[in-house]
Amino acid sequence: MWPMLVPKIERYHELERMLVDPEVGTNPTRYGTLAKEFSSLGKLVKPALEYEQVSESVKQAETLVAAETDPEMQAYAAEEVNALKKQREDLKNRVEDMLLVEPGEDYSSLIVEIRAGTGGDEAAIFAGDLYEMYTRYARTQGWNVEGIEVSLGEAGGFKEIVFSVSGENVFQQLRYESGGHRVQRVPKTETQGRIHTSAATVAVLPEPDEVQVEIKPGDLKVETMRAGGAGGQHVNKTESAIRLWYKQGTPEEIEVKCQDGRSQHKNKEQAMRVLRSRIFEFQQAKLHRERSENRKGQIGSGGRNDRIRTYNFPQNRVTDHRINLTMHSLDAVIMGEIGSLIGAMREYDKKQRLGQL
């Protein structure tokens, strides 16, 4: 039913054989890499194989119903057929949902960066609204949110905020949020009631481990400094802030700064997390472009410059421009009820991948 699954199933069985090979077992690093790939593939392959088994059971049960002459037994067998069909449909939906994520991309932790764009103070306030929207949604999903770096706006909100979100299915849910978010409303500072348009950008970056992204010390420049801004005497009197520069393998230098932690060690640890995610984002960009070339209607590259959504407060309207979806429930959305927007994107992407659009 899913031709794209054939090579994945073949790879799964190949890995199954490799993991019992004594030569592989004597190499912990290689064994760990293969075991991780096997486990990731299994999340997709196992329900697909179960789907095939249940489909065969449905055929057998339908044959029994057709051959049964006793009305009571026929009714009992028909009930079994219906139960099996329900199980098959559930497995079908589960497999198709998992096809939205390539094996190895089921990240359980993300780095999210929100930056104020055009619009001055109002853009920073809007960036704060987006942060609250995502953190409220994260709480409803049982995810963990951890702050990494904050730059406060002068009138509220954030010039920039970086945080991690971790938990089950976090990547599947938030992967489509990267891009430009635009707000249309009357700012609190507007005395004549005019509607202003401001913007913020969101970047959702998978958080890889040290195996997926290796950073060689020679490719990294580290600078320590005193932290600036709010934070009290400790922050401003010790060189706890960290700035990292990395260029190897990327077209331009990547810079990361962290100063919110109370210790230099903590700030460097947080900065390295962000740096690994940004390097990984660059490494994956080409792969994602190649995949998207084979899809009919693209939903966007997920780049920071793609305008993906408009939040119109006067009309209580939110519009996702990638799929031409408009909802008149902005009040609920901004309070964290973004499940419908995420669900619509997932469904659209699923149809694209399955060739139904």
C-alpha positions, 0 to 999 in steps of 0.5 A: 500500500505504501511503496515508499515503505519498501526500502525502509522495511528492507533496511529494518531487516538488514539492521536486524541481521547486522545487530546480531553480527559478532563483529558489530557487537565488538564495536560499541560505537558502530553498534550504538549507531545501528541500534539507534537507527534500528529503533527509529525505523522500528517505530514506523516499520512495526505498525506497517508490518502489523497493518499487513497482518491485520489486513490478511486477517480481515480477508480470512474473516470475510471469507468465513462470513461468506461461507457461514450458513448459521445466522448466529455464527455469521453475525458473530463473525461479522462483528469480528470483521468490523473489529479487525477493520477498525484496528486496520484503519487505526494502524493505517492512520498511525503509519501515515502520520509517522510517514511525516517524519523521516527515520532519525528525525523523531527528535524528542528535544528542540531549540526554539528561537523567537526574534522580534522583526519589523515593528519596534516595541510592538514586534518585541511584545508580539514575540512575547505573545508567541512565546506565551502561546507556545509555552501554554501549548507545551504545558497541555502536551506535557512537554518540558520548557527550559529557558536558554537565552533572553533579551528583553524588549524595552516596552515588554516582550522580547527582542529575542528569546531562545528556549528548549522544548522536550517531550513525546512527539514534540518534533512532529507537532512543532516542526511547521512553526518555523518562519515569519509570523505577522501581527495586525493590531492596535498597539497599546502605545497608539493614541489614534487607534490605527492598526499597525503591522509588526512581525517576528520570526520563529526558528524550530531547530532539532536538538542533536546529540554530540554524535550527530554533530561533532564540533572540533575544538580547533573550529571553535572560538570562545570568548568570555565577558561580563554579562550585560543587562538585568541580572544583578551584581553577580551577573555584571561583576563576573565574566560568566557570559560566553560567546562562541564563533563557528565557521567550519563547513558553513558559508558564514560564521555562526555566532552564539552568545549566552549570559543568563546562567549564573556560571560560565560553565552553564552558559557555555553548555547552553551555548553549545546546545544552540550552536549544535542545533544551528549547525545541524539546521545548516546540514539538513537544509540541503536534504530538505530542499532535495526532498521538497523538489519532489513534492507538488505544492510546497508548504514552505521550506521552514526558513526564517524568511518564509511568511507563514501566518498572520494574526489579525486581532481586530477581526479575531482572525488567524490565517496560515498562508501555506495552506490558505486556512483562515480561522476566526478564533485568534483569541483561543489560538494566542492562549495556546490552543494551536492544535487545530492549526498544527493538525491542518498542517500535518494533514496537508503534509500527509496528503502531499507525501502520499501523492493525494494533492 
